Amino acid sequence: MLVTTILNNKTILVVEDEQNLLEAIERKLKKENVNVLTAKTGEEALAALEKQIADCKLSDTVFLGGYKKDAQTLLKAFDIFT
């Protein structure tokens, strides 16, 4: 699969507030040899990015309780750390 080839041995930050979905995404990506950082909140995502640089980020649009400013802060932080 092309996506798998592109992401092989890359690190993805997955931000998802629903635990079951977060775990399912993490399992699938790890099966494809993708390194996965996980976070349930914007604060956790920022902390994860401070510890390790991610090549890509995956998040839903309401993970921060609908606070657009926090989502923008996360995206800016990702750009700073990468």
N, CA and C of each residue as an Amber inpcrd file, in Angstrom:
protein
   246
   0.8400000  -1.1760000   0.0000000   0.0000000   0.0000000   0.0000000
   0.8850000   1.2380000   0.0000000   0.5800000   2.2100000  -0.8470000
   1.3990000   3.4080000  -0.9940000   1.4900000   4.2060000   0.2940000
   0.3650000   4.3720000   0.9770000   0.3670000   5.1350000   2.2310000
   1.2890000   4.4830000   3.2420000   1.2270000   3.1680000   3.3360000
   2.0840000   2.4410000   4.2660000   3.5470000   2.6570000   3.9260000
   3.8910000   2.6180000   2.6570000   5.2640000   2.8210000   2.2370000
   5.7390000   4.2200000   2.6090000   4.9040000   5.2030000   2.4050000
   5.2740000   6.5860000   2.7090000   5.4540000   6.7860000   4.2070000
   4.6120000   6.1650000   5.0120000   4.6270000   6.3750000   6.4520000
   5.5110000   5.4050000   7.2110000   6.0780000   4.4260000   6.5500000
   6.9100000   3.4360000   7.2130000   8.0340000   4.1150000   7.9930000
   8.1110000   3.7960000   9.2780000   9.1150000   4.3340000  10.1970000
   9.0160000   5.8450000  10.4100000   7.8830000   6.4260000  10.1040000
   7.6280000   7.8310000  10.4040000   6.8910000   7.9040000  11.7400000
   6.8220000   9.0820000  12.3050000   6.1170000   9.2820000  13.5650000
   4.8940000  10.1570000  13.3280000   3.7490000   9.6680000  13.7870000
   2.4960000  10.3990000  13.6540000   1.9580000  10.7160000  15.0400000
   1.5490000  11.9500000  15.2190000   0.8630000  12.3550000  16.4380000
  -0.6300000  12.2110000  16.1820000  -1.2810000  11.3550000  16.9580000
  -2.7240000  11.1530000  16.8440000  -3.3850000  11.7820000  18.0620000
  -4.2770000  12.7330000  17.8130000  -4.9900000  13.4060000  18.8910000
  -6.4640000  13.0630000  18.7470000  -6.9800000  12.3550000  19.7270000
  -8.3680000  11.8960000  19.6900000  -8.8590000  11.7420000  21.1130000
 -10.0050000  12.3560000  21.4190000 -10.5060000  12.3040000  22.7920000
 -11.2870000  11.0290000  23.1040000 -11.6890000  10.2870000  22.0960000
 -12.3960000   9.0270000  22.3310000 -11.3700000   7.8990000  22.4430000
 -11.2370000   7.3380000  23.6390000 -10.1980000   6.3530000  23.9290000
 -10.2350000   5.1550000  22.9800000 -11.4210000   4.6040000  22.7210000
 -11.5130000   3.4230000  21.8470000 -11.0110000   3.7240000  20.4450000
 -11.3830000   4.8680000  19.9250000 -10.9390000   5.2550000  18.5910000
  -9.4420000   5.5180000  18.5770000  -8.9460000   6.1780000  19.6060000
  -7.5110000   6.4420000  19.7140000  -6.7120000   5.1430000  19.7040000
  -7.1650000   4.1770000  20.4830000  -6.4650000   2.8860000  20.5460000
  -6.5520000   2.1370000  19.2210000  -7.6890000   2.2010000  18.5530000
  -7.8500000   1.5090000  17.2690000  -6.9200000   2.1050000  16.2120000
  -6.8500000   3.4240000  16.1630000  -5.9520000   4.0840000  15.2070000
  -4.5070000   3.7400000  15.5190000  -4.1630000   3.7800000  16.7940000
  -2.7950000   3.4540000  17.2040000  -2.4180000   2.0290000  16.8030000
  -3.3020000   1.0730000  17.0670000  -3.0280000  -0.3360000  16.6980000
  -2.8060000  -0.4800000  15.1980000  -3.6890000   0.1250000  14.4080000
  -3.5870000   0.0140000  12.9510000  -2.2830000   0.6060000  12.4480000
  -1.9320000   1.7700000  12.9300000  -0.6960000   2.4040000  12.4720000
   0.5360000   1.6130000  12.8940000   0.5360000   1.0980000  14.1120000
   1.6830000   0.3080000  14.5720000   1.8520000  -0.9640000  13.7490000
   0.7420000  -1.5670000  13.3150000   0.8220000  -2.7490000  12.4400000
   1.5090000  -2.4070000  11.1250000   1.4240000  -1.1430000  10.7380000
   2.0190000  -0.6860000   9.4830000   3.4100000  -0.0790000   9.6920000
   4.0280000  -0.3810000  10.8290000   5.3760000   0.0940000  11.1560000
   5.4750000   1.6170000  11.2490000   4.4330000   2.2140000  11.7740000
   4.4290000   3.6520000  12.0040000   4.6150000   3.8870000  13.4990000
   5.5070000   4.7980000  13.8560000   5.6730000   5.1880000  15.2520000
   4.5260000   6.1310000  15.6010000   3.8920000   5.9020000  16.7330000
   2.6930000   6.6580000  17.0770000   2.8440000   7.3560000  18.4190000
   2.5700000   8.6480000  18.4210000   2.4210000   9.4210000  19.6470000
   0.9270000   9.6410000  19.8120000   0.4130000   9.4940000  21.0110000
  -1.0150000   9.6790000  21.2100000  -1.2750000  10.7490000  22.2600000
  -2.4030000  11.4030000  22.1000000  -2.8370000  12.4150000  23.0590000
  -4.3520000  12.4900000  23.0080000  -4.9420000  12.7770000  24.1610000
  -6.3950000  12.9240000  24.2350000  -6.8190000  14.3900000  24.2900000
  -5.8860000  15.2710000  24.5700000  -6.1960000  16.6980000  24.6750000
  -5.1070000  17.5050000  23.9750000  -5.4000000  18.7670000  23.7750000
  -4.4000000  19.6530000  23.1860000  -3.1700000  19.7870000  24.0560000
  -3.3890000  19.8250000  25.3550000  -2.2570000  19.9380000  26.2780000
  -1.3540000  18.7080000  26.1860000  -1.9720000  17.5340000  26.1210000
  -1.1820000  16.3040000  25.9780000  -0.4370000  16.2930000  24.6470000
  -1.0600000  16.8050000  23.6070000  -0.4160000  16.8460000  22.2970000
   0.8080000  17.7450000  22.3210000   0.6760000  18.9020000  22.9380000
   1.8150000  19.8130000  23.0400000   2.9470000  19.1880000  23.8460000
   2.5990000  18.5140000  24.9300000   3.6160000  17.8400000  25.7490000
   4.3160000  16.7540000  24.9470000   3.5660000  16.0120000  24.1490000
   4.1570000  14.9520000  23.3260000   5.1140000  15.5380000  22.2980000
   4.7370000  16.6750000  21.7060000   5.6010000  17.3010000  20.7060000
   6.8720000  17.8750000  21.3190000   6.8050000  18.2380000  22.5800000
   8.0130000  18.7260000  23.2520000   9.0170000  17.6050000  23.4730000
   8.5210000  16.3770000  23.6050000   9.3890000  15.2230000  23.8540000
   9.9110000  14.5930000  22.5690000   9.0980000  14.6140000  21.5220000
   9.4820000  13.9470000  20.2780000   8.8340000  14.6450000  19.0920000
   9.5960000  14.8300000  18.0530000   9.0840000  15.4610000  16.8390000
   8.2450000  14.4530000  16.0620000   7.1120000  14.9140000  15.5600000
   6.2480000  14.0670000  14.7350000   6.3660000  14.5130000  13.2820000
   6.2930000  13.5520000  12.3730000   6.3390000  13.8570000  10.9500000
   4.9750000  14.2910000  10.4290000   3.9420000  13.9020000  11.1580000
   2.5800000  14.1460000  10.7050000   1.6700000  14.2130000  11.9240000
   0.5440000  14.9070000  11.7830000  -0.4350000  14.9590000  12.8710000
  -1.7910000  14.5310000  12.3370000  -2.5460000  13.8470000  13.1710000
  -3.8870000  13.4010000  12.8120000  -4.7910000  13.7260000  13.9800000
  -5.8140000  14.5230000  13.7450000  -6.7170000  14.8720000  14.8330000
  -8.1060000  15.1490000  14.2790000  -9.1020000  15.0060000  15.1550000
 -10.4390000  15.4120000  14.7530000 -10.5820000  16.8980000  15.0530000
 -11.6460000  17.5040000  14.6020000 -11.7600000  18.9580000  14.7160000
 -12.3600000  19.4200000  16.0300000 -12.8520000  18.4980000  16.8350000
 -13.4770000  18.9130000  18.0920000 -12.7820000  18.3220000  19.3090000
 -11.5730000  17.8480000  19.1570000 -10.8960000  17.1840000  20.2700000
 -10.6040000  18.1170000  21.4260000 -10.6060000  19.4110000  21.1670000
 -10.3070000  20.3570000  22.2280000 -11.5760000  20.9990000  22.7760000
 -12.6740000  20.3060000  22.6840000 -13.9120000  20.8390000  23.2060000
 -14.4650000  21.9780000  22.3710000 -14.0510000  22.0550000  21.1330000
 -14.5700000  23.0770000  20.2490000 -13.8580000  24.4120000  20.3270000
 -12.7850000  24.4990000  21.0690000 -12.0610000  25.7570000  21.1850000
 -11.0970000  25.9030000  20.0230000 -11.4980000  26.6700000  19.0420000
 -10.7080000  26.8350000  17.8280000  -9.3290000  27.4110000  18.1350000
  -9.2520000  28.3340000  19.0730000  -7.9670000  28.9420000  19.4260000
  -6.9770000  27.8760000  19.8760000  -7.4240000  26.9150000  20.6970000
  -6.5240000  25.8570000  21.1560000  -6.0660000  24.9810000  20.0010000
  -6.9550000  24.7000000  19.0760000  -6.5790000  23.8960000  17.9130000
  -5.5410000  24.6390000  17.0780000  -5.7230000  25.9430000  16.9010000
  -4.7510000  26.7280000  16.1530000  -3.4080000  26.7530000  16.8680000
  -3.4350000  26.8210000  18.1850000  -2.1880000  26.7990000  18.9640000
  -1.4460000  25.4940000  18.7420000  -2.1900000  24.3790000  18.7410000
  -1.5710000  23.0780000  18.5060000  -0.9380000  23.0200000  17.1230000
  -1.6510000  23.5000000  16.1190000  -1.1210000  23.4630000  14.7600000
   0.1300000  24.3290000  14.6330000   0.1200000  25.4950000  15.2720000
   1.3110000  26.3560000  15.2460000   2.4710000  25.6740000  15.9650000
   2.1990000  25.0320000  17.0780000   3.2470000  24.3310000  17.8210000
   3.8240000  23.2080000  16.9780000   2.9620000  22.4910000  16.2810000
   3.4600000  21.4100000  15.4180000   4.4270000  21.9740000  14.3860000
   4.0800000  23.1180000  13.7920000   4.9600000  23.7290000  12.7920000
   6.2850000  24.1560000  13.4180000   6.2510000  24.6140000  14.6550000
   7.4800000  25.0340000  15.3390000   8.3690000  23.8320000  15.6230000
   7.7660000  22.7370000  16.0930000   8.5530000  21.5670000  16.4920000
   9.0310000  20.7300000  15.3130000   8.4610000  20.9370000  14.1170000
   8.8500000  20.1030000  12.9660000   9.6010000  20.8910000  11.9460000
